[in-house]
Amino acid sequence: MALVLVIEGFMPFISPGSWRKTFLQILQLSDGQLRFFGLLSLLSGLVLIWWLA
């Protein structure tokens, strides 16, 4: 969990302007698009856990 926080905090710390623009674009996505990206993130994380374990 700590590594996730480090990774999540990296972009707003390094480039807050870019992060804000990206976040505004994410807010404009539909629920279906957000669910799709959430599913991709979830599956990618599970594959990485399986591969590293």
mmCIF file of the N, C-alpha and C atoms, coordinates in Angstrom:
data_MODEL
# 
_entry.id   MODEL 
# 
loop_
_atom_site.group_PDB 
_atom_site.id 
_atom_site.type_symbol 
_atom_site.label_atom_id 
_atom_site.label_alt_id 
_atom_site.label_comp_id 
_atom_site.label_asym_id 
_atom_site.label_entity_id 
_atom_site.label_seq_id 
_atom_site.pdbx_PDB_ins_code 
_atom_site.Cartn_x 
_atom_site.Cartn_y 
_atom_site.Cartn_z 
_atom_site.occupancy 
_atom_site.B_iso_or_equiv 
_atom_site.pdbx_formal_charge 
_atom_site.auth_seq_id 
_atom_site.auth_comp_id 
_atom_site.auth_asym_id 
_atom_site.auth_atom_id 
_atom_site.pdbx_PDB_model_num 
ATOM 1   N N  . MET A 1 1  ? 0.824   -1.199  0.000   1.00 0.00 ? 1  MET A N  1 
ATOM 2   C CA . MET A 1 1  ? 0.000   0.000   0.000   1.00 0.00 ? 1  MET A CA 1 
ATOM 3   C C  . MET A 1 1  ? 0.865   1.259   0.000   1.00 0.00 ? 1  MET A C  1 
ATOM 4   N N  . ALA A 1 2  ? 1.987   1.199   0.731   1.00 0.00 ? 2  ALA A N  1 
ATOM 5   C CA . ALA A 1 2  ? 2.870   2.361   0.783   1.00 0.00 ? 2  ALA A CA 1 
ATOM 6   C C  . ALA A 1 2  ? 3.439   2.671   -0.597  1.00 0.00 ? 2  ALA A C  1 
ATOM 7   N N  . LEU A 1 3  ? 3.770   1.644   -1.369  1.00 0.00 ? 3  LEU A N  1 
ATOM 8   C CA . LEU A 1 3  ? 4.299   1.851   -2.712  1.00 0.00 ? 3  LEU A CA 1 
ATOM 9   C C  . LEU A 1 3  ? 3.255   2.510   -3.617  1.00 0.00 ? 3  LEU A C  1 
ATOM 10  N N  . VAL A 1 4  ? 2.008   2.145   -3.457  1.00 0.00 ? 4  VAL A N  1 
ATOM 11  C CA . VAL A 1 4  ? 0.928   2.763   -4.236  1.00 0.00 ? 4  VAL A CA 1 
ATOM 12  C C  . VAL A 1 4  ? 0.863   4.256   -3.928  1.00 0.00 ? 4  VAL A C  1 
ATOM 13  N N  . LEU A 1 5  ? 0.969   4.619   -2.654  1.00 0.00 ? 5  LEU A N  1 
ATOM 14  C CA . LEU A 1 5  ? 0.935   6.029   -2.278  1.00 0.00 ? 5  LEU A CA 1 
ATOM 15  C C  . LEU A 1 5  ? 2.124   6.798   -2.855  1.00 0.00 ? 5  LEU A C  1 
ATOM 16  N N  . VAL A 1 6  ? 3.281   6.182   -2.859  1.00 0.00 ? 6  VAL A N  1 
ATOM 17  C CA . VAL A 1 6  ? 4.467   6.822   -3.449  1.00 0.00 ? 6  VAL A CA 1 
ATOM 18  C C  . VAL A 1 6  ? 4.248   7.052   -4.937  1.00 0.00 ? 6  VAL A C  1 
ATOM 19  N N  . ILE A 1 7  ? 3.770   6.042   -5.632  1.00 0.00 ? 7  ILE A N  1 
ATOM 20  C CA . ILE A 1 7  ? 3.542   6.154   -7.080  1.00 0.00 ? 7  ILE A CA 1 
ATOM 21  C C  . ILE A 1 7  ? 2.457   7.186   -7.377  1.00 0.00 ? 7  ILE A C  1 
ATOM 22  N N  . GLU A 1 8  ? 1.370   7.171   -6.603  1.00 0.00 ? 8  GLU A N  1 
ATOM 23  C CA . GLU A 1 8  ? 0.271   8.122   -6.809  1.00 0.00 ? 8  GLU A CA 1 
ATOM 24  C C  . GLU A 1 8  ? 0.701   9.561   -6.524  1.00 0.00 ? 8  GLU A C  1 
ATOM 25  N N  . GLY A 1 9  ? 1.593   9.758   -5.600  1.00 0.00 ? 9  GLY A N  1 
ATOM 26  C CA . GLY A 1 9  ? 2.023   11.106  -5.251  1.00 0.00 ? 9  GLY A CA 1 
ATOM 27  C C  . GLY A 1 9  ? 3.117   11.656  -6.143  1.00 0.00 ? 9  GLY A C  1 
ATOM 28  N N  . PHE A 1 10 ? 3.724   10.814  -6.951  1.00 0.00 ? 10 PHE A N  1 
ATOM 29  C CA . PHE A 1 10 ? 4.853   11.228  -7.780  1.00 0.00 ? 10 PHE A CA 1 
ATOM 30  C C  . PHE A 1 10 ? 4.466   12.300  -8.800  1.00 0.00 ? 10 PHE A C  1 
ATOM 31  N N  . MET A 1 11 ? 3.412   12.062  -9.570  1.00 0.00 ? 11 MET A N  1 
ATOM 32  C CA . MET A 1 11 ? 3.032   12.988  -10.641 1.00 0.00 ? 11 MET A CA 1 
ATOM 33  C C  . MET A 1 11 ? 2.593   14.353  -10.119 1.00 0.00 ? 11 MET A C  1 
ATOM 34  N N  . PRO A 1 12 ? 1.715   14.444  -9.112  1.00 0.00 ? 12 PRO A N  1 
ATOM 35  C CA . PRO A 1 12 ? 1.348   15.785  -8.639  1.00 0.00 ? 12 PRO A CA 1 
ATOM 36  C C  . PRO A 1 12 ? 2.530   16.538  -8.023  1.00 0.00 ? 12 PRO A C  1 
ATOM 37  N N  . PHE A 1 13 ? 3.492   15.820  -7.487  1.00 0.00 ? 13 PHE A N  1 
ATOM 38  C CA . PHE A 1 13 ? 4.666   16.468  -6.908  1.00 0.00 ? 13 PHE A CA 1 
ATOM 39  C C  . PHE A 1 13 ? 5.586   17.008  -7.998  1.00 0.00 ? 13 PHE A C  1 
ATOM 40  N N  . ILE A 1 14 ? 5.834   16.221  -9.030  1.00 0.00 ? 14 ILE A N  1 
ATOM 41  C CA . ILE A 1 14 ? 6.768   16.596  -10.100 1.00 0.00 ? 14 ILE A CA 1 
ATOM 42  C C  . ILE A 1 14 ? 6.159   17.631  -11.051 1.00 0.00 ? 14 ILE A C  1 
ATOM 43  N N  . SER A 1 15 ? 4.919   17.411  -11.464 1.00 0.00 ? 15 SER A N  1 
ATOM 44  C CA . SER A 1 15 ? 4.307   18.289  -12.464 1.00 0.00 ? 15 SER A CA 1 
ATOM 45  C C  . SER A 1 15 ? 2.823   18.512  -12.135 1.00 0.00 ? 15 SER A C  1 
ATOM 46  N N  . PRO A 1 16 ? 2.529   19.407  -11.201 1.00 0.00 ? 16 PRO A N  1 
ATOM 47  C CA . PRO A 1 16 ? 1.133   19.602  -10.796 1.00 0.00 ? 16 PRO A CA 1 
ATOM 48  C C  . PRO A 1 16 ? 0.227   20.096  -11.928 1.00 0.00 ? 16 PRO A C  1 
ATOM 49  N N  . GLY A 1 17 ? 0.753   20.905  -12.839 1.00 0.00 ? 17 GLY A N  1 
ATOM 50  C CA . GLY A 1 17 ? -0.067  21.397  -13.957 1.00 0.00 ? 17 GLY A CA 1 
ATOM 51  C C  . GLY A 1 17 ? -0.515  20.279  -14.875 1.00 0.00 ? 17 GLY A C  1 
ATOM 52  N N  . SER A 1 18 ? 0.400   19.408  -15.250 1.00 0.00 ? 18 SER A N  1 
ATOM 53  C CA . SER A 1 18 ? 0.060   18.256  -16.092 1.00 0.00 ? 18 SER A CA 1 
ATOM 54  C C  . SER A 1 18 ? -0.913  17.333  -15.376 1.00 0.00 ? 18 SER A C  1 
ATOM 55  N N  . TRP A 1 19 ? -0.673  17.120  -14.105 1.00 0.00 ? 19 TRP A N  1 
ATOM 56  C CA . TRP A 1 19 ? -1.538  16.240  -13.332 1.00 0.00 ? 19 TRP A CA 1 
ATOM 57  C C  . TRP A 1 19 ? -2.957  16.798  -13.288 1.00 0.00 ? 19 TRP A C  1 
ATOM 58  N N  . ARG A 1 20 ? -3.077  18.104  -13.099 1.00 0.00 ? 20 ARG A N  1 
ATOM 59  C CA . ARG A 1 20 ? -4.401  18.736  -13.040 1.00 0.00 ? 20 ARG A CA 1 
ATOM 60  C C  . ARG A 1 20 ? -5.124  18.590  -14.381 1.00 0.00 ? 20 ARG A C  1 
ATOM 61  N N  . LYS A 1 21 ? -4.419  18.818  -15.502 1.00 0.00 ? 21 LYS A N  1 
ATOM 62  C CA . LYS A 1 21 ? -5.039  18.668  -16.826 1.00 0.00 ? 21 LYS A CA 1 
ATOM 63  C C  . LYS A 1 21 ? -5.493  17.225  -17.055 1.00 0.00 ? 21 LYS A C  1 
ATOM 64  N N  . THR A 1 22 ? -4.649  16.273  -16.672 1.00 0.00 ? 22 THR A N  1 
ATOM 65  C CA . THR A 1 22 ? -4.997  14.858  -16.828 1.00 0.00 ? 22 THR A CA 1 
ATOM 66  C C  . THR A 1 22 ? -6.212  14.517  -15.975 1.00 0.00 ? 22 THR A C  1 
ATOM 67  N N  . PHE A 1 23 ? -6.232  15.014  -14.738 1.00 0.00 ? 23 PHE A N  1 
ATOM 68  C CA . PHE A 1 23 ? -7.351  14.739  -13.840 1.00 0.00 ? 23 PHE A CA 1 
ATOM 69  C C  . PHE A 1 23 ? -8.647  15.323  -14.394 1.00 0.00 ? 23 PHE A C  1 
ATOM 70  N N  . LEU A 1 24 ? -8.585  16.530  -14.978 1.00 0.00 ? 24 LEU A N  1 
ATOM 71  C CA . LEU A 1 24 ? -9.784  17.127  -15.578 1.00 0.00 ? 24 LEU A CA 1 
ATOM 72  C C  . LEU A 1 24 ? -10.287 16.299  -16.761 1.00 0.00 ? 24 LEU A C  1 
ATOM 73  N N  . GLN A 1 25 ? -9.359  15.732  -17.543 1.00 0.00 ? 25 GLN A N  1 
ATOM 74  C CA . GLN A 1 25 ? -9.763  14.865  -18.656 1.00 0.00 ? 25 GLN A CA 1 
ATOM 75  C C  . GLN A 1 25 ? -10.415 13.594  -18.133 1.00 0.00 ? 25 GLN A C  1 
ATOM 76  N N  . ILE A 1 26 ? -9.893  13.052  -17.043 1.00 0.00 ? 26 ILE A N  1 
ATOM 77  C CA . ILE A 1 26 ? -10.470 11.843  -16.450 1.00 0.00 ? 26 ILE A CA 1 
ATOM 78  C C  . ILE A 1 26 ? -11.890 12.120  -15.964 1.00 0.00 ? 26 ILE A C  1 
ATOM 79  N N  . LEU A 1 27 ? -12.119 13.306  -15.396 1.00 0.00 ? 27 LEU A N  1 
ATOM 80  C CA . LEU A 1 27 ? -13.453 13.660  -14.913 1.00 0.00 ? 27 LEU A CA 1 
ATOM 81  C C  . LEU A 1 27 ? -14.484 13.721  -16.033 1.00 0.00 ? 27 LEU A C  1 
ATOM 82  N N  . GLN A 1 28 ? -14.039 13.924  -17.265 1.00 0.00 ? 28 GLN A N  1 
ATOM 83  C CA . GLN A 1 28 ? -14.959 14.016  -18.393 1.00 0.00 ? 28 GLN A CA 1 
ATOM 84  C C  . GLN A 1 28 ? -15.308 12.659  -19.001 1.00 0.00 ? 28 GLN A C  1 
ATOM 85  N N  . LEU A 1 29 ? -14.672 11.596  -18.550 1.00 0.00 ? 29 LEU A N  1 
ATOM 86  C CA . LEU A 1 29 ? -14.969 10.257  -19.068 1.00 0.00 ? 29 LEU A CA 1 
ATOM 87  C C  . LEU A 1 29 ? -16.324 9.774   -18.551 1.00 0.00 ? 29 LEU A C  1 
ATOM 88  N N  . SER A 1 30 ? -16.960 8.932   -19.322 1.00 0.00 ? 30 SER A N  1 
ATOM 89  C CA . SER A 1 30 ? -18.235 8.355   -18.889 1.00 0.00 ? 30 SER A CA 1 
ATOM 90  C C  . SER A 1 30 ? -17.979 7.262   -17.852 1.00 0.00 ? 30 SER A C  1 
ATOM 91  N N  . ASP A 1 31 ? -19.039 6.850   -17.179 1.00 0.00 ? 31 ASP A N  1 
ATOM 92  C CA . ASP A 1 31 ? -18.917 5.787   -16.175 1.00 0.00 ? 31 ASP A CA 1 
ATOM 93  C C  . ASP A 1 31 ? -18.383 4.495   -16.794 1.00 0.00 ? 31 ASP A C  1 
ATOM 94  N N  . GLY A 1 32 ? -18.853 4.168   -17.987 1.00 0.00 ? 32 GLY A N  1 
ATOM 95  C CA . GLY A 1 32 ? -18.395 2.953   -18.662 1.00 0.00 ? 32 GLY A CA 1 
ATOM 96  C C  . GLY A 1 32 ? -16.902 2.997   -18.967 1.00 0.00 ? 32 GLY A C  1 
ATOM 97  N N  . GLN A 1 33 ? -16.425 4.150   -19.410 1.00 0.00 ? 33 GLN A N  1 
ATOM 98  C CA . GLN A 1 33 ? -15.001 4.287   -19.699 1.00 0.00 ? 33 GLN A CA 1 
ATOM 99  C C  . GLN A 1 33 ? -14.171 4.174   -18.424 1.00 0.00 ? 33 GLN A C  1 
ATOM 100 N N  . LEU A 1 34 ? -14.643 4.783   -17.340 1.00 0.00 ? 34 LEU A N  1 
ATOM 101 C CA . LEU A 1 34 ? -13.935 4.680   -16.057 1.00 0.00 ? 34 LEU A CA 1 
ATOM 102 C C  . LEU A 1 34 ? -13.902 3.242   -15.563 1.00 0.00 ? 34 LEU A C  1 
ATOM 103 N N  . ARG A 1 35 ? -15.017 2.541   -15.717 1.00 0.00 ? 35 ARG A N  1 
ATOM 104 C CA . ARG A 1 35 ? -15.058 1.136   -15.306 1.00 0.00 ? 35 ARG A CA 1 
ATOM 105 C C  . ARG A 1 35 ? -14.079 0.296   -16.114 1.00 0.00 ? 35 ARG A C  1 
ATOM 106 N N  . PHE A 1 36 ? -13.988 0.569   -17.411 1.00 0.00 ? 36 PHE A N  1 
ATOM 107 C CA . PHE A 1 36 ? -13.066 -0.162  -18.266 1.00 0.00 ? 36 PHE A CA 1 
ATOM 108 C C  . PHE A 1 36 ? -11.620 0.047   -17.813 1.00 0.00 ? 36 PHE A C  1 
ATOM 109 N N  . PHE A 1 37 ? -11.236 1.292   -17.564 1.00 0.00 ? 37 PHE A N  1 
ATOM 110 C CA . PHE A 1 37 ? -9.872  1.564   -17.110 1.00 0.00 ? 37 PHE A CA 1 
ATOM 111 C C  . PHE A 1 37 ? -9.629  0.989   -15.715 1.00 0.00 ? 37 PHE A C  1 
ATOM 112 N N  . GLY A 1 38 ? -10.666 1.017   -14.867 1.00 0.00 ? 38 GLY A N  1 
ATOM 113 C CA . GLY A 1 38 ? -10.544 0.395   -13.554 1.00 0.00 ? 38 GLY A CA 1 
ATOM 114 C C  . GLY A 1 38 ? -10.326 -1.104  -13.671 1.00 0.00 ? 38 GLY A C  1 
ATOM 115 N N  . LEU A 1 39 ? -11.058 -1.734  -14.572 1.00 0.00 ? 39 LEU A N  1 
ATOM 116 C CA . LEU A 1 39 ? -10.897 -3.171  -14.800 1.00 0.00 ? 39 LEU A CA 1 
ATOM 117 C C  . LEU A 1 39 ? -9.494  -3.483  -15.321 1.00 0.00 ? 39 LEU A C  1 
ATOM 118 N N  . LEU A 1 40 ? -9.007  -2.671  -16.261 1.00 0.00 ? 40 LEU A N  1 
ATOM 119 C CA . LEU A 1 40 ? -7.654  -2.881  -16.778 1.00 0.00 ? 40 LEU A CA 1 
ATOM 120 C C  . LEU A 1 40 ? -6.611  -2.753  -15.664 1.00 0.00 ? 40 LEU A C  1 
ATOM 121 N N  . SER A 1 41 ? -6.779  -1.751  -14.803 1.00 0.00 ? 41 SER A N  1 
ATOM 122 C CA . SER A 1 41 ? -5.848  -1.573  -13.683 1.00 0.00 ? 41 SER A CA 1 
ATOM 123 C C  . SER A 1 41 ? -5.905  -2.764  -12.737 1.00 0.00 ? 41 SER A C  1 
ATOM 124 N N  . LEU A 1 42 ? -7.102  -3.212  -12.435 1.00 0.00 ? 42 LEU A N  1 
ATOM 125 C CA . LEU A 1 42 ? -7.290  -4.346  -11.540 1.00 0.00 ? 42 LEU A CA 1 
ATOM 126 C C  . LEU A 1 42 ? -6.636  -5.602  -12.104 1.00 0.00 ? 42 LEU A C  1 
ATOM 127 N N  . LEU A 1 43 ? -6.902  -5.897  -13.367 1.00 0.00 ? 43 LEU A N  1 
ATOM 128 C CA . LEU A 1 43 ? -6.319  -7.085  -13.990 1.00 0.00 ? 43 LEU A CA 1 
ATOM 129 C C  . LEU A 1 43 ? -4.798  -6.978  -14.101 1.00 0.00 ? 43 LEU A C  1 
ATOM 130 N N  . SER A 1 44 ? -4.294  -5.792  -14.429 1.00 0.00 ? 44 SER A N  1 
ATOM 131 C CA . SER A 1 44 ? -2.841  -5.602  -14.507 1.00 0.00 ? 44 SER A CA 1 
ATOM 132 C C  . SER A 1 44 ? -2.186  -5.843  -13.152 1.00 0.00 ? 44 SER A C  1 
ATOM 133 N N  . GLY A 1 45 ? -2.808  -5.324  -12.100 1.00 0.00 ? 45 GLY A N  1 
ATOM 134 C CA . GLY A 1 45 ? -2.285  -5.534  -10.757 1.00 0.00 ? 45 GLY A CA 1 
ATOM 135 C C  . GLY A 1 45 ? -2.288  -7.002  -10.375 1.00 0.00 ? 45 GLY A C  1 
ATOM 136 N N  . LEU A 1 46 ? -3.368  -7.707  -10.682 1.00 0.00 ? 46 LEU A N  1 
ATOM 137 C CA . LEU A 1 46 ? -3.444  -9.135  -10.354 1.00 0.00 ? 46 LEU A CA 1 
ATOM 138 C C  . LEU A 1 46 ? -2.405  -9.935  -11.119 1.00 0.00 ? 46 LEU A C  1 
ATOM 139 N N  . VAL A 1 47 ? -2.203  -9.600  -12.397 1.00 0.00 ? 47 VAL A N  1 
ATOM 140 C CA . VAL A 1 47 ? -1.189  -10.293 -13.196 1.00 0.00 ? 47 VAL A CA 1 
ATOM 141 C C  . VAL A 1 47 ? 0.199   -10.038 -12.617 1.00 0.00 ? 47 VAL A C  1 
ATOM 142 N N  . LEU A 1 48 ? 0.490   -8.803  -12.220 1.00 0.00 ? 48 LEU A N  1 
ATOM 143 C CA . LEU A 1 48 ? 1.789   -8.487  -11.619 1.00 0.00 ? 48 LEU A CA 1 
ATOM 144 C C  . LEU A 1 48 ? 1.996   -9.224  -10.298 1.00 0.00 ? 48 LEU A C  1 
ATOM 145 N N  . ILE A 1 49 ? 0.971   -9.291  -9.475  1.00 0.00 ? 49 ILE A N  1 
ATOM 146 C CA . ILE A 1 49 ? 1.066   -10.012 -8.212  1.00 0.00 ? 49 ILE A CA 1 
ATOM 147 C C  . ILE A 1 49 ? 1.326   -11.494 -8.478  1.00 0.00 ? 49 ILE A C  1 
ATOM 148 N N  . TRP A 1 50 ? 0.576   -12.064 -9.432  1.00 0.00 ? 50 TRP A N  1 
ATOM 149 C CA . TRP A 1 50 ? 0.744   -13.483 -9.762  1.00 0.00 ? 50 TRP A CA 1 
ATOM 150 C C  . TRP A 1 50 ? 2.151   -13.736 -10.313 1.00 0.00 ? 50 TRP A C  1 
ATOM 151 N N  . TRP A 1 51 ? 2.639   -12.832 -11.162 1.00 0.00 ? 51 TRP A N  1 
ATOM 152 C CA . TRP A 1 51 ? 3.939   -12.998 -11.791 1.00 0.00 ? 51 TRP A CA 1 
ATOM 153 C C  . TRP A 1 51 ? 5.076   -12.862 -10.785 1.00 0.00 ? 51 TRP A C  1 
ATOM 154 N N  . LEU A 1 52 ? 4.937   -11.964 -9.827  1.00 0.00 ? 52 LEU A N  1 
ATOM 155 C CA . LEU A 1 52 ? 6.000   -11.725 -8.845  1.00 0.00 ? 52 LEU A CA 1 
ATOM 156 C C  . LEU A 1 52 ? 5.960   -12.708 -7.665  1.00 0.00 ? 52 LEU A C  1 
ATOM 157 N N  . ALA A 1 53 ? 4.819   -13.343 -7.439  1.00 0.00 ? 53 ALA A N  1 
ATOM 158 C CA . ALA A 1 53 ? 4.687   -14.243 -6.287  1.00 0.00 ? 53 ALA A CA 1 
ATOM 159 C C  . ALA A 1 53 ? 5.199   -15.635 -6.570  1.00 0.00 ? 53 ALA A C  1 
# 
